[in-house]
Amino acid sequence: MCGLLGFLGGEIGTGNYEAFLCRMADTLIHRGPDDGGYWCDREQRICFGHRRLSIMDISPAGHQPMLSASGRYVFVFNGEIYNHLLLRKSLEIAGSTLHWRGSSDTETLLAGFDVWGVKATIERSIGMFAFAVWDRHARALTLGRDRLGEKPLYYGWQGDTFLFGSELKALRAHPAFKAEVDRNALALLMRHNCIPAPYSIYQGIAKLQPACLLTVSLTQHAPRIEHYWSGKGVVEAGQEHPFTGNASEAVDVLESLLIDAVGQQMMADVPLGAFLSGGVDSSTVVALMQAQSSRPVRTFSIGFHEDMYNEAQYAKAVARHLATEHTELYVTVQDALDVIPRLSSLYDEPFSDSSQIPTFLVSNMARQHVTVSLSGDAGDELFGGYNRYLLSKNLWGRLSKLPVNARRALASAITRVSPQTWNALVNNLLFMLPKGTGLVNWGDKLHKGAAVMASRSVSELYLGFVSHWSDPAPLVVDAIEPATVLTDVTRQPNAYSDVERMMALDMLSYLPDDILTKVDRAAMGVSLETRVPFLDHRVVEFAWRLPLEFKLRDGVGKWILRQVLYKYVPKELIERPKQGFGVPIDSWLRGPLRDWAEELLNEKRLMREGFFNPGPIHLKWQEHLSGKRNWQYHLWDVLMFQSWLDNNK
């Protein structure tokens, strides 16, 4: 895994370009501590920089920037191409005369560019990546990003300079960077706890969206963007051409695809392991790793002393059954609190999914032992794992028949009772229910459900489920909330059911903009490469061909994935309420984080800085402190922006 950066145009002819390039690259050393390189062409006014984390071919033959054998292409690359050895064989069969200098996937891609062209090579590739390639003949720059958005890439014109890089901090290091906050993007942060692509926190700077190629030149300033793969298209194609076999056959096909995906992603020339929470997704990945390994797989989990947030005991049981070499770390409140000052630097633009904290902690622990870690991310989006899918499928049809006024009255009654009181009431009744029934943290779930109870449609219901501040534009001064795939129906895939539409929107938005961003920044912050087998595009395409009844069945999600897992791990080790991966931000804001939060949320300060209307924030802060409501998510959104602003003035 690596970090890339560069710029086109601007002041390259003055001689300062080397200083600019070094300064930009130095900001990304955490993404690539093993090696660094630079390449510039004064005449064509293009510069590349690269930081390398050596994973495949750790020899100097993998050094970047790298030139193609023909001399036409110059390339910087961040990621892994898991099928690159098969691509090499295809290139050799194609009859090209190749003299391989090393065994890196970077060299394989460059050879493909020479033989097939850029787009055709990327279409043949299985992997995660972001890259920049300069065509010396066409004098054009092409940027690319993987199909599902595992690896980040920012870009934009700042005056007469086109900047690009893996993280915003690299762009900020260039003197042309203007650093003007985009208030409209801030409104999106308040709704989603992240800033969805293509937006970024800065005006004039965008994120390249997944599965896209962007081409720009000094004679064609407006970037031309094309899709080489389409998540929307995959959803629609899967619905039009569904899998026609029975459930048993579907399980076998999925298992075969996952075995291949996991096997490819286990290739590395450095130590490799996996995150293990003990849930369905990570346990499946680890089980398939161990089935293909001749020695115990390294697995990692963290535990918390608060039962509501602790999954370590489940992970330990799965690890014991699979005979992995398991490492766990129980973290203290102080361990978690110590991460908070680092978040604005780690995430580089404001990001407020509070599970960023345990994600960093488990990444930091894993990095003490391995350089690569596989994860179980994306299982929920592909196979129906989120509670909102089951709630919508089972309850919305009945609830929507009640008049809106009646639902509003019911919601008001629910929110009059504090989350803590609901938790106590429900916990006292759980002994009457079958083992494994229910959710964790009932009070917050009931309050969240109450907030969307008056929805007039499933689309409105879904937007409520994935929103924090339900109307963020008035909260942010002079902001107009931009359209996203969640609010622009013309960009949404057609789906046969409301639940499948939710799943598709999660795959297209929540997954890349929140989940994958969270994991990439946390792991790369400690120079750890993460890999996501469920995002092999062959697995994704097959998942969307599966009927919904293969995913949601018998009152549980991920039915088909569970059937694969139960071939390797006993059912009783897995079956339990879905817990999530979080920390008790709510109680911390009333306790050890109160002074820090008070300073950042001070009404005079908010007025002086001019980004927020302080009234709604003050009201939620007071209700939160009193215990009347749990506004941790809304407050954390504001706090993460305020903390980021403090560090980027």
C-alpha positions as CSV (number, residue, x, y, z in Angstrom):
1,M,0.0,0.0,0.0
2,C,1.3,3.4,-0.8
3,G,0.6,7.1,-1.1
4,L,0.7,9.0,-4.4
5,L,0.6,12.7,-5.3
6,G,1.5,15.1,-8.0
7,F,0.6,18.3,-10.0
8,L,0.2,19.4,-13.5
9,G,0.9,22.9,-14.7
10,G,1.5,25.8,-12.4
11,E,5.0,27.0,-11.3
12,I,6.9,23.9,-12.4
13,G,9.1,26.0,-14.7
14,T,10.5,28.1,-11.9
15,G,12.7,25.5,-10.3
16,N,10.7,25.3,-7.1
17,Y,8.9,22.1,-8.2
18,E,11.3,19.8,-6.4
19,A,10.7,21.6,-3.1
20,F,6.9,21.4,-3.6
21,L,7.1,17.7,-4.5
22,C,9.2,16.8,-1.5
23,R,7.0,18.7,0.9
24,M,3.9,17.0,-0.5
25,A,5.4,13.6,-0.3
26,D,6.6,14.0,3.2
27,T,3.0,14.3,4.4
28,L,2.3,10.8,3.2
29,I,5.2,8.9,4.8
30,H,2.7,7.0,7.0
31,R,1.2,5.5,3.8
32,G,4.6,4.5,2.5
33,P,7.5,4.4,5.0
34,D,9.7,2.0,3.0
35,D,10.6,4.0,0.0
36,G,10.0,7.3,-1.9
37,G,10.5,8.5,-5.4
38,Y,9.9,11.5,-7.7
39,W,9.6,12.2,-11.4
40,C,9.2,15.4,-13.3
41,D,9.0,16.6,-16.9
42,R,9.7,20.3,-17.0
43,E,8.6,20.7,-20.6
44,Q,5.3,19.0,-20.2
45,R,4.9,20.5,-16.7
46,I,4.0,17.3,-14.9
47,C,5.3,16.0,-11.6
48,F,4.7,12.7,-9.7
49,G,5.6,11.7,-6.2
50,H,5.2,8.4,-4.4
51,R,5.6,6.9,-1.0
52,R,5.9,3.1,-0.9
53,L,4.8,0.4,1.6
54,S,6.4,-2.6,0.2
55,I,4.0,-5.6,0.0
56,M,4.6,-7.4,-3.3
57,D,8.1,-7.5,-4.7
58,I,9.8,-5.6,-1.9
59,S,13.0,-5.3,-4.0
60,P,14.1,-2.0,-5.7
61,A,12.4,-3.4,-8.9
62,G,9.1,-2.2,-7.4
63,H,10.3,1.4,-7.0
64,Q,7.9,4.2,-8.2
65,P,7.3,6.3,-10.1
66,M,7.7,3.7,-12.8
67,L,8.1,4.0,-16.5
68,S,6.6,1.5,-19.0
69,A,8.9,-0.6,-21.1
70,S,7.9,1.5,-24.2
71,G,8.7,4.7,-22.4
72,R,5.2,6.0,-23.1
73,Y,3.6,5.8,-19.7
74,V,4.8,7.1,-16.3
75,F,2.9,5.6,-13.3
76,V,2.3,6.0,-9.6
77,F,0.1,3.4,-8.0
78,N,-1.5,2.7,-4.6
79,G,-3.1,-0.7,-4.0
80,E,-2.9,-4.3,-5.0
81,I,-3.9,-6.2,-8.2
82,Y,-4.6,-9.7,-6.9
83,N,-4.7,-11.4,-10.3
84,H,-1.6,-9.7,-11.7
85,L,0.2,-13.0,-12.3
86,L,-2.7,-14.2,-14.5
87,L,-2.5,-10.9,-16.3
88,R,1.2,-11.5,-16.9
89,K,0.4,-14.8,-18.5
90,S,-2.2,-13.2,-20.7
91,L,0.2,-10.6,-21.8
92,E,2.8,-13.2,-22.7
93,I,0.2,-15.2,-24.6
94,A,-0.8,-12.0,-26.5
95,G,2.6,-12.3,-28.1
96,S,4.3,-9.1,-26.7
97,T,8.0,-9.3,-26.1
98,L,8.3,-8.7,-22.4
99,H,11.4,-8.5,-20.3
100,W,10.2,-8.4,-16.7
101,R,12.3,-6.3,-14.4
102,G,10.7,-7.6,-11.2
103,S,7.5,-9.2,-9.9
104,S,5.4,-6.2,-8.9
105,D,1.8,-5.6,-10.0
106,T,2.8,-2.1,-10.9
107,E,5.0,-3.4,-13.7
108,T,2.2,-5.7,-14.8
109,L,-0.2,-2.9,-15.1
110,L,2.3,-0.8,-17.1
111,A,2.9,-3.7,-19.5
112,G,-0.9,-3.9,-19.9
113,F,-1.1,-0.2,-20.7
114,D,1.4,-0.7,-23.5
115,V,-0.4,-3.7,-24.9
116,W,-4.1,-3.1,-24.2
117,G,-4.4,0.5,-23.2
118,V,-5.3,1.9,-19.7
119,K,-9.1,1.3,-19.6
120,A,-8.9,-2.3,-21.0
121,T,-6.1,-3.2,-18.5
122,I,-8.1,-1.9,-15.5
123,E,-11.2,-3.7,-16.7
124,R,-9.2,-7.0,-16.6
125,S,-7.9,-6.3,-13.1
126,I,-9.1,-7.6,-9.8
127,G,-8.0,-5.5,-6.9
128,M,-8.1,-2.2,-4.9
129,F,-6.3,0.8,-6.2
130,A,-5.9,4.4,-6.9
131,F,-3.4,5.6,-9.6
132,A,-2.1,8.4,-11.8
133,V,-0.6,7.7,-15.2
134,W,0.9,10.2,-17.6
135,D,0.7,9.5,-21.3
136,R,3.8,11.2,-22.7
137,H,2.5,10.9,-26.3
138,A,-0.9,12.3,-25.7
139,R,0.3,14.7,-23.0
140,A,-2.6,13.7,-20.8
141,L,-3.0,12.7,-17.2
142,T,-5.4,9.9,-16.2
143,L,-6.5,9.2,-12.6
144,G,-8.2,6.0,-11.7
145,R,-9.9,4.4,-8.6
146,D,-11.1,0.9,-7.8
147,R,-14.6,-0.3,-8.4
148,L,-16.0,0.0,-4.9
149,G,-13.8,2.8,-3.5
150,E,-11.3,1.1,-1.2
151,K,-8.5,3.5,-2.0
152,P,-8.9,7.3,-1.9
153,L,-7.9,9.9,-4.5
154,Y,-8.5,13.7,-4.3
155,Y,-8.0,16.1,-7.2
156,G,-8.8,19.6,-8.4
157,W,-7.6,22.8,-10.1
158,Q,-6.2,25.5,-7.8
159,G,-5.7,28.4,-10.1
160,D,-3.6,27.1,-13.0
161,T,-2.3,24.1,-11.1
162,F,-4.1,20.7,-11.1
163,L,-3.3,18.9,-7.8
164,F,-4.0,15.3,-7.0
165,G,-3.1,12.9,-4.2
166,S,-4.1,10.1,-1.8
167,E,-4.9,12.5,1.0
168,L,-5.8,16.1,1.3
169,K,-2.7,16.8,3.4
170,A,-0.5,16.3,0.3
171,L,-2.5,18.8,-1.6
172,R,-2.4,21.3,1.2
173,A,1.4,21.2,1.1
174,H,1.4,22.8,-2.3
175,P,1.6,26.6,-2.4
176,A,-1.3,26.9,-4.9
177,F,-3.7,25.2,-2.5
178,K,-6.4,27.7,-1.3
179,A,-7.9,25.8,1.7
180,E,-11.4,27.4,1.4
181,V,-14.0,25.4,3.4
182,D,-17.0,24.3,1.4
183,R,-20.0,25.0,3.6
184,N,-22.3,22.8,1.4
185,A,-20.0,19.9,2.1
186,L,-20.1,20.7,5.8
187,A,-23.9,20.3,5.6
188,L,-23.4,16.8,4.2
189,L,-21.1,16.0,7.1
190,M,-23.8,16.9,9.5
191,R,-26.2,14.6,7.9
192,H,-24.0,11.6,7.1
193,N,-21.0,11.8,9.6
194,C,-18.8,11.8,6.4
195,I,-18.5,13.8,3.2
196,P,-19.7,11.7,0.3
197,A,-17.8,11.6,-3.0
198,P,-17.4,13.6,-5.2
199,Y,-17.4,16.4,-2.5
200,S,-14.6,17.3,-0.1
201,I,-14.4,19.7,2.7
202,Y,-12.5,22.2,0.4
203,Q,-13.9,24.2,-2.4
204,G,-12.5,23.2,-5.8
205,I,-11.3,19.8,-4.6
206,A,-13.2,16.6,-5.3
207,K,-12.9,12.9,-4.6
208,L,-12.7,10.7,-7.6
209,Q,-15.7,8.4,-7.4
210,P,-15.3,4.7,-7.4
211,A,-14.9,2.8,-10.7
212,C,-14.0,6.0,-12.6
213,L,-11.2,7.1,-14.9
214,L,-10.5,10.9,-15.1
215,T,-8.5,12.4,-17.9
216,V,-7.2,16.0,-17.9
217,S,-4.5,18.0,-19.7
218,L,-3.2,21.5,-20.0
219,T,-5.2,22.0,-23.2
220,Q,-8.4,20.4,-21.7
221,H,-8.9,21.8,-18.2
222,A,-12.3,20.3,-17.7
223,P,-11.7,16.8,-16.5
224,R,-13.4,14.0,-18.6
225,I,-14.7,11.3,-16.3
226,E,-15.9,7.9,-17.5
227,H,-17.0,4.7,-15.7
228,Y,-15.2,1.5,-16.5
229,W,-17.6,-0.5,-14.2
230,S,-20.9,0.5,-12.6
231,G,-22.3,-0.5,-9.2
232,K,-25.7,0.8,-10.3
233,G,-25.4,-1.3,-13.5
234,V,-24.4,-4.4,-11.4
235,V,-27.5,-4.1,-9.2
236,E,-29.8,-3.7,-12.2
237,A,-28.1,-6.6,-14.2
238,G,-28.4,-8.9,-11.2
239,Q,-32.1,-8.1,-10.9
240,E,-32.7,-8.7,-14.6
241,H,-30.6,-12.0,-14.7
242,P,-31.0,-13.6,-11.2
243,F,-29.4,-16.8,-10.1
244,T,-31.7,-19.6,-11.0
245,G,-30.3,-22.4,-8.9
246,N,-31.6,-23.6,-5.6
247,A,-30.4,-22.3,-2.2
248,S,-27.9,-25.2,-1.8
249,E,-26.3,-24.5,-5.2
250,A,-26.1,-20.8,-4.4
251,V,-24.2,-21.5,-1.1
252,D,-21.7,-23.7,-3.0
253,V,-21.1,-21.0,-5.7
254,L,-20.7,-18.3,-3.1
255,E,-18.3,-20.4,-1.1
256,S,-16.2,-21.1,-4.2
257,L,-16.0,-17.4,-5.1
258,L,-15.1,-16.4,-1.6
259,I,-12.4,-19.1,-1.4
260,D,-10.8,-17.8,-4.5
261,A,-11.1,-14.1,-3.4
262,V,-9.6,-14.8,0.0
263,G,-6.9,-17.0,-1.5
264,Q,-5.8,-14.3,-3.9
265,Q,-5.8,-11.7,-1.2
266,M,-3.5,-13.8,1.0
267,M,-0.6,-13.3,-1.4
268,A,2.0,-11.1,0.1
269,D,5.8,-11.0,0.6
270,V,5.3,-9.6,4.2
271,P,3.5,-10.9,7.3
272,L,-0.3,-11.1,6.9
273,G,-3.2,-11.6,9.3
274,A,-6.9,-10.7,9.7
275,F,-9.2,-8.7,12.0
276,L,-11.6,-10.9,13.9
277,S,-14.6,-9.7,15.8
278,G,-16.3,-13.1,16.1
279,G,-19.2,-11.9,13.9
280,V,-20.4,-13.5,10.7
281,D,-18.3,-11.5,8.2
282,S,-14.9,-11.5,9.8
283,S,-15.3,-15.1,11.0
284,T,-16.1,-16.2,7.4
285,V,-13.0,-14.5,6.1
286,V,-10.8,-16.0,8.8
287,A,-12.3,-19.5,8.3
288,L,-11.5,-19.4,4.6
289,M,-8.0,-18.1,5.3
290,Q,-7.3,-20.9,7.7
291,A,-8.7,-23.5,5.4
292,Q,-6.1,-22.5,2.8
293,S,-3.1,-22.0,5.1
294,S,-0.6,-24.5,6.2
295,R,0.0,-22.7,9.5
296,P,-2.1,-20.8,12.0
297,V,-3.4,-17.5,10.6
298,R,-2.7,-14.4,12.7
299,T,-5.9,-12.9,14.0
300,F,-6.5,-9.7,16.0
301,S,-9.3,-8.3,18.1
302,I,-9.7,-5.7,20.8
303,G,-11.9,-5.8,23.9
304,F,-13.6,-3.3,26.1
305,H,-14.4,-3.7,29.8
306,E,-17.9,-2.4,29.1
307,D,-20.1,-5.4,28.2
308,M,-22.2,-3.4,25.8
309,Y,-19.2,-2.7,23.5
310,N,-17.2,-5.9,24.0
311,E,-17.0,-8.6,21.4
312,A,-13.6,-10.0,22.3
313,Q,-14.9,-13.1,24.0
314,Y,-16.8,-14.1,20.8
315,A,-13.7,-13.5,18.7
316,K,-11.6,-15.6,21.1
317,A,-14.1,-18.5,20.9
318,V,-14.0,-18.5,17.0
319,A,-10.2,-18.2,17.0
320,R,-9.9,-21.2,19.4
321,H,-12.2,-23.3,17.2
322,L,-10.2,-22.4,14.0
323,A,-6.9,-22.7,15.8
324,T,-5.6,-19.3,14.7
325,E,-2.7,-17.5,16.4
326,H,-4.9,-15.0,18.2
327,T,-3.9,-11.7,19.8
328,E,-6.4,-9.6,21.7
329,L,-6.0,-6.4,23.6
330,Y,-8.4,-5.0,26.2
331,V,-8.2,-1.3,26.0
332,T,-9.0,1.2,28.7
333,V,-11.0,4.3,28.5
334,Q,-7.8,6.3,28.5
335,D,-6.4,4.3,25.6
336,A,-9.4,5.3,23.6
337,L,-9.5,8.9,24.7
338,D,-5.8,9.2,23.7
339,V,-6.8,8.6,20.1
340,I,-9.1,11.5,19.9
341,P,-6.4,14.3,19.4
342,R,-5.0,12.3,16.5
343,L,-8.3,11.9,14.6
344,S,-8.3,15.2,12.7
345,S,-4.8,14.4,11.3
346,L,-5.6,10.8,10.6
347,Y,-8.8,11.5,8.7
348,D,-7.5,14.7,7.1
349,E,-11.0,16.0,6.5
350,P,-13.7,16.1,9.2
351,F,-15.1,12.6,9.7
352,S,-17.3,11.6,12.6
353,D,-18.1,7.9,12.6
354,S,-17.0,7.3,16.2
355,S,-16.1,3.7,15.5
356,Q,-13.0,5.3,14.0
357,I,-11.5,5.0,17.5
358,P,-11.7,1.2,17.9
359,T,-10.8,0.8,14.2
360,F,-7.5,2.7,14.9
361,L,-6.8,0.8,18.0
362,V,-7.2,-2.6,16.4
363,S,-5.1,-1.5,13.4
364,N,-2.4,-0.2,15.6
365,M,-2.3,-3.5,17.5
366,A,-2.2,-5.6,14.4
367,R,0.6,-3.5,12.9
368,Q,2.9,-4.6,15.7
369,H,2.7,-8.1,14.2
370,V,1.8,-7.9,10.5
371,T,1.9,-5.5,7.5
372,V,-1.3,-6.7,5.9
373,S,-4.7,-7.5,7.5
374,L,-7.8,-8.9,5.8
375,S,-11.2,-7.6,7.0
376,G,-14.8,-8.6,6.8
377,D,-16.2,-5.3,5.7
378,A,-19.0,-5.2,3.1
379,G,-20.8,-8.3,4.2
380,D,-23.7,-6.3,5.6
381,E,-24.3,-4.3,2.4
382,L,-24.0,-7.3,0.1
383,F,-25.9,-9.9,2.1
384,G,-28.4,-7.9,4.2
385,G,-26.8,-7.6,7.6
386,Y,-28.0,-4.2,8.9
387,N,-30.9,-4.1,11.3
388,R,-32.7,-1.5,9.2
389,Y,-33.2,-4.0,6.5
390,L,-35.1,-6.4,8.7
391,L,-37.0,-3.6,10.4
392,S,-38.1,-2.2,7.1
393,K,-39.0,-5.6,5.7
394,N,-40.9,-6.8,8.8
395,L,-42.4,-3.6,10.3
396,W,-42.8,-0.8,7.7
397,G,-45.7,-2.4,5.9
398,R,-47.7,-2.5,9.1
399,L,-46.5,0.8,10.6
400,S,-47.1,2.8,7.4
401,K,-50.8,1.9,7.6
402,L,-51.1,4.1,10.8
403,P,-52.0,7.8,10.2
404,V,-48.9,10.0,10.3
405,N,-50.3,11.9,13.3
406,A,-50.7,8.7,15.3
407,R,-47.1,7.7,14.4
408,R,-45.9,11.2,15.5
409,A,-47.7,10.8,18.8
410,L,-46.1,7.3,19.3
411,A,-42.7,8.7,18.5
412,S,-43.1,11.5,21.0
413,A,-44.1,9.0,23.7
414,I,-41.0,6.9,23.0
415,T,-38.6,9.9,23.2
416,R,-40.1,11.2,26.5
417,V,-38.3,8.2,28.1
418,S,-34.5,8.5,28.2
419,P,-32.4,5.9,26.4
420,Q,-31.0,4.7,29.8
421,T,-34.5,4.0,31.1
422,W,-35.4,2.1,28.0
423,N,-32.3,0.0,28.3
424,A,-33.1,-0.9,31.9
425,L,-36.7,-1.7,31.1
426,V,-35.9,-3.9,28.1
427,N,-33.0,-5.7,29.9
428,N,-35.4,-6.7,32.6
429,L,-37.7,-8.3,30.0
430,L,-35.0,-10.1,28.0
431,F,-35.1,-13.2,30.2
432,M,-38.5,-13.9,28.9
433,L,-37.3,-14.0,25.2
434,P,-35.5,-16.8,23.4
435,K,-31.7,-16.7,23.7
436,G,-30.1,-14.5,21.1
437,T,-33.2,-12.4,20.6
438,G,-33.0,-8.6,20.3
439,L,-30.6,-5.8,19.8
440,V,-27.8,-4.2,21.8
441,N,-28.4,-0.7,23.3
442,W,-32.2,-0.7,22.9
443,G,-32.7,2.8,24.1
444,D,-30.7,4.5,21.4
445,K,-32.3,2.2,18.8
446,L,-35.8,3.1,20.0
447,H,-35.0,6.8,19.8
448,K,-33.5,6.4,16.3
449,G,-36.7,4.5,15.2
450,A,-38.9,7.2,16.7
451,A,-37.1,9.9,14.7
452,V,-38.1,8.2,11.4
453,M,-41.5,6.9,12.5
454,A,-43.4,9.7,10.7
455,S,-41.8,9.0,7.3
456,R,-44.2,9.2,4.4
457,S,-42.3,6.7,2.2
458,V,-39.6,4.1,2.3
459,S,-37.2,6.5,0.7
460,E,-37.8,9.0,3.4
461,L,-37.6,6.2,6.0
462,Y,-34.2,5.2,4.6
463,L,-32.8,8.7,4.5
464,G,-33.9,9.1,8.1
465,F,-32.1,5.9,9.1
466,V,-28.8,7.1,7.6
467,S,-29.1,10.7,8.7
468,H,-27.8,12.4,11.9
469,W,-29.0,16.0,11.6
470,S,-32.2,15.6,9.6
471,D,-32.1,19.2,8.2
472,P,-28.5,20.3,8.3
473,A,-28.6,23.2,5.9
474,P,-30.1,25.7,8.5
475,L,-27.5,24.5,11.0
476,V,-24.6,25.5,8.7
477,V,-24.4,29.2,8.0
478,D,-24.9,30.0,4.2
479,A,-25.1,26.3,3.2
480,I,-27.2,24.6,0.6
481,E,-27.1,20.8,1.0
482,P,-25.9,19.3,-2.3
483,A,-27.7,16.4,-4.0
484,T,-26.2,12.9,-3.5
485,V,-27.2,9.4,-4.7
486,L,-29.4,9.2,-1.7
487,T,-31.5,12.3,-2.7
488,D,-31.3,12.2,-6.5
489,V,-33.6,9.4,-7.7
490,T,-32.1,9.6,-11.2
491,R,-28.8,8.2,-9.9
492,Q,-30.4,5.4,-8.0
493,P,-30.6,1.9,-9.3
494,N,-33.9,0.2,-10.1
495,A,-34.6,-2.5,-7.5
496,Y,-37.3,-5.1,-7.1
497,S,-37.9,-4.3,-3.5
498,D,-37.5,-1.5,-1.0
499,V,-35.0,-3.5,1.0
500,E,-32.8,-4.2,-2.0
501,R,-32.9,-0.4,-2.9
502,M,-31.6,0.3,0.6
503,M,-28.9,-2.3,0.2
504,A,-27.9,-0.8,-3.1
505,L,-27.7,2.7,-1.8
506,D,-25.6,1.5,1.2
507,M,-23.2,-0.1,-1.3
508,L,-22.9,3.0,-3.4
509,S,-22.7,5.5,-0.6
510,Y,-22.4,4.4,3.0
511,L,-19.8,1.7,2.2
512,P,-17.2,3.8,0.3
513,D,-17.8,7.1,2.0
514,D,-18.0,5.9,5.6
515,I,-16.9,2.3,6.1
516,L,-14.0,2.1,3.7
517,T,-12.8,5.6,4.5
518,K,-12.8,4.8,8.2
519,V,-10.7,1.6,7.7
520,D,-8.3,3.1,5.1
521,R,-7.3,6.2,7.2
522,A,-7.1,4.3,10.5
523,A,-5.0,1.5,9.1
524,M,-2.8,3.6,6.8
525,G,-2.2,5.9,9.7
526,V,0.0,3.1,11.2
527,S,1.3,1.8,7.8
528,L,-1.0,-1.2,7.8
529,E,-2.5,-2.4,4.5
530,T,-6.1,-3.7,4.7
531,R,-7.8,-6.0,2.2
532,V,-11.5,-6.7,1.8
533,P,-12.3,-10.1,0.1
534,F,-16.1,-9.4,-0.1
535,L,-15.3,-6.5,-2.5
536,D,-13.8,-8.8,-5.1
537,H,-16.1,-7.6,-7.9
538,R,-16.9,-11.1,-8.9
539,V,-18.4,-11.7,-5.4
540,V,-20.3,-8.4,-5.6
541,E,-21.7,-9.2,-9.0
542,F,-22.9,-12.7,-7.8
543,A,-24.3,-11.2,-4.6
544,W,-26.6,-9.0,-6.6
545,R,-27.9,-11.9,-8.6
546,L,-29.1,-13.7,-5.5
547,P,-32.8,-13.4,-4.6
548,L,-33.5,-11.5,-1.4
549,E,-34.9,-14.6,0.3
550,F,-31.3,-16.0,0.2
551,K,-30.2,-13.0,2.3
552,L,-33.0,-12.3,4.7
553,R,-34.6,-15.5,6.0
554,D,-36.1,-16.7,9.2
555,G,-35.8,-13.3,10.8
556,V,-32.1,-12.9,10.3
557,G,-29.9,-11.3,7.7
558,K,-26.9,-12.7,5.8
559,W,-28.6,-16.2,5.6
560,I,-26.5,-17.4,2.7
561,L,-23.3,-16.2,4.2
562,R,-24.1,-17.9,7.5
563,Q,-24.5,-21.2,5.6
564,V,-21.0,-20.9,4.2
565,L,-19.6,-20.0,7.6
566,Y,-21.4,-22.9,9.3
567,K,-19.4,-25.4,7.2
568,Y,-16.3,-24.2,9.2
569,V,-17.6,-22.8,12.5
570,P,-20.4,-24.1,14.8
571,K,-23.6,-22.1,14.7
572,E,-23.7,-21.6,18.4
573,L,-20.4,-19.6,18.3
574,I,-21.9,-17.1,16.0
575,E,-25.6,-16.6,16.8
576,R,-26.2,-13.5,18.9
577,P,-27.7,-10.0,18.5
578,K,-25.9,-7.7,16.1
579,Q,-23.7,-5.4,18.2
580,G,-21.7,-3.0,16.0
581,F,-18.2,-1.7,16.6
582,G,-18.3,1.3,18.9
583,V,-17.3,3.1,22.0
584,P,-19.4,4.9,24.7
585,I,-19.1,8.4,23.3
586,D,-22.4,9.3,25.0
587,S,-21.1,8.8,28.6
588,W,-17.7,10.2,27.7
589,L,-19.2,13.5,26.7
590,R,-20.9,13.7,30.1
591,G,-17.6,12.7,31.8
592,P,-14.0,12.7,30.7
593,L,-14.6,14.6,27.4
594,R,-16.9,17.2,28.9
595,D,-14.4,20.0,29.3
596,W,-12.9,19.4,25.8
597,A,-16.4,19.4,24.3
598,E,-17.5,22.5,26.2
599,E,-14.6,24.5,24.8
600,L,-15.3,23.4,21.2
601,L,-19.1,24.0,21.5
602,N,-18.9,27.3,23.2
603,E,-21.6,29.6,21.7
604,K,-19.4,32.7,21.5
605,R,-16.7,30.6,19.7
606,L,-19.2,29.2,17.2
607,M,-20.5,32.7,16.5
608,R,-17.0,34.0,16.0
609,E,-16.0,31.2,13.6
610,G,-19.1,31.6,11.6
611,F,-19.8,28.1,10.4
612,F,-22.7,27.1,12.7
613,N,-25.8,28.5,14.1
614,P,-25.1,27.8,17.8
615,G,-28.8,27.6,19.0
616,P,-29.6,24.0,17.9
617,I,-26.2,22.8,19.1
618,H,-26.5,24.4,22.5
619,L,-30.0,22.8,22.9
620,K,-28.8,19.3,22.1
621,W,-25.7,19.7,24.3
622,Q,-27.9,20.7,27.3
623,E,-30.3,17.8,26.7
624,H,-27.4,15.4,26.4
625,L,-25.7,16.6,29.6
626,S,-29.0,16.2,31.5
627,G,-29.5,12.6,30.2
628,K,-32.8,13.5,28.7
629,R,-31.7,12.5,25.2
630,N,-28.6,10.8,23.8
631,W,-27.4,13.2,21.1
632,Q,-23.9,11.7,20.8
633,Y,-24.0,11.3,17.0
634,H,-25.1,14.9,16.3
635,L,-22.7,16.3,18.8
636,W,-19.8,14.2,17.5
637,D,-20.4,15.5,14.0
638,V,-19.9,19.1,15.2
639,L,-17.0,18.2,17.5
640,M,-15.1,16.5,14.8
641,F,-15.4,19.5,12.5
642,Q,-14.4,21.9,15.3
643,S,-11.4,19.7,16.2
644,W,-10.4,19.5,12.5
645,L,-10.8,23.3,12.2
646,D,-8.6,23.8,15.2
647,N,-5.8,21.8,13.5
648,N,-6.2,23.3,10.0
649,K,-6.5,27.0,10.5
